[in-house]
Amino acid sequence: CNYIFLCFLGVSSNALQPLFYSTPIDVGGLDLDPAVIGALLASAGLLHGVFQVFFFAGIVNRFGPKKPFIVGMASYLVTFGLFPIMSIHAKKHGFDVFIWALIAVQLLNSIASSLAWSESLGLRRWNPSGN
């Protein structure tokens, strides 16, 4: 059940982000150029990989497997909660620095969701010390 719910949230988030970023502001999106969207999502993907390589094992060793999974699942609340906030702000004030900050928060927050994916795929069973 956890994996099904995680897949639903992940697929929904991955489908909505580029759609929301490319939709015109007057209809509720941010009206970003496709090249900018690609650069943003590629940068987030690179950060996901770096985070997993350097921090995932230490986080699981310190907090155990359950807490990172819960944090990863809860991070989707922030990801989805920022869509209406960005939309409302963009309609009232236009695309400004605050929107860029919220995009950064949303993309950095999605790194936390990678904790849930790694836990669900069983990567936590890997133990570099051999114990």
Backbone hydrogen bonds, N-H to C=O, Kabsch-Sander energy under -0.5 kcal/mol:
donor,donor_aa,acceptor,acceptor_aa,energy
5,F,1,C,-2.4
6,L,2,N,-2.6
7,C,3,Y,-2.6
8,F,4,I,-2.3
9,L,5,F,-2.4
10,G,6,L,-2.8
11,V,7,C,-2.8
12,S,8,F,-2.2
13,S,9,L,-2.6
14,N,10,G,-2.7
15,A,11,V,-1.9
16,L,12,S,-2.6
17,Q,13,S,-2.4
19,L,15,A,-1.0
20,F,16,L,-3.4
21,Y,17,Q,-2.7
22,S,18,P,-1.7
23,T,19,L,-1.4
27,V,24,P,-1.2
28,G,25,I,-1.7
29,G,24,P,-2.3
30,L,20,F,-1.7
31,D,23,T,-2.6
32,L,21,Y,-3.6
37,I,33,D,-2.3
38,G,34,P,-2.6
39,A,35,A,-2.1
40,L,36,V,-2.6
41,L,37,I,-2.7
42,A,38,G,-2.4
43,S,39,A,-2.3
44,A,40,L,-2.2
45,G,41,L,-2.2
46,L,42,A,-2.2
47,L,43,S,-2.4
48,H,44,A,-2.2
49,G,45,G,-2.1
50,V,46,L,-2.3
51,F,47,L,-2.7
52,Q,48,H,-2.6
53,V,49,G,-2.4
54,F,50,V,-2.4
55,F,51,F,-2.6
56,F,51,F,-1.1
56,F,52,Q,-0.6
57,A,52,Q,-0.5
59,I,55,F,-2.3
60,V,56,F,-2.5
61,N,57,A,-2.7
62,R,58,G,-1.9
63,F,59,I,-2.9
64,G,60,V,-2.2
67,K,63,F,-0.5
69,F,65,P,-1.1
70,I,66,K,-2.3
71,V,67,K,-2.6
72,G,68,P,-2.5
73,M,69,F,-2.4
74,A,70,I,-2.7
75,S,71,V,-1.7
76,Y,73,M,-1.2
77,L,74,A,-1.6
78,V,74,A,-0.8
79,T,75,S,-2.1
80,F,76,Y,-2.7
81,G,77,L,-2.2
82,L,78,V,-1.7
83,F,79,T,-0.5
83,F,80,F,-0.6
85,I,81,G,-0.9
86,M,82,L,-2.7
87,S,83,F,-2.2
88,I,84,P,-2.7
89,H,85,I,-2.3
90,A,86,M,-2.6
91,K,87,S,-2.1
92,K,88,I,-1.9
93,H,89,H,-3.2
94,G,89,H,-0.5
94,G,90,A,-1.4
96,D,94,G,-0.8
100,W,96,D,-1.6
101,A,97,V,-2.3
102,L,98,F,-2.2
103,I,99,I,-2.5
104,A,100,W,-2.3
105,V,101,A,-2.4
106,Q,102,L,-2.6
107,L,103,I,-2.8
108,L,104,A,-2.8
109,N,105,V,-2.5
110,S,106,Q,-1.4
111,I,108,L,-1.0
112,A,108,L,-0.6
112,A,109,N,-1.0
113,S,109,N,-0.9
114,S,110,S,-0.7
114,S,111,I,-0.8
115,L,112,A,-1.3
116,A,112,A,-0.7
116,A,113,S,-0.5
117,W,113,S,-1.6
118,S,114,S,-2.4
119,E,115,L,-2.1
120,S,116,A,-2.5
121,L,117,W,-1.6
122,G,119,E,-1.3
123,L,118,S,-1.9
125,R,122,G,-1.5
126,W,123,L,-1.4
130,G,127,N,-1.4
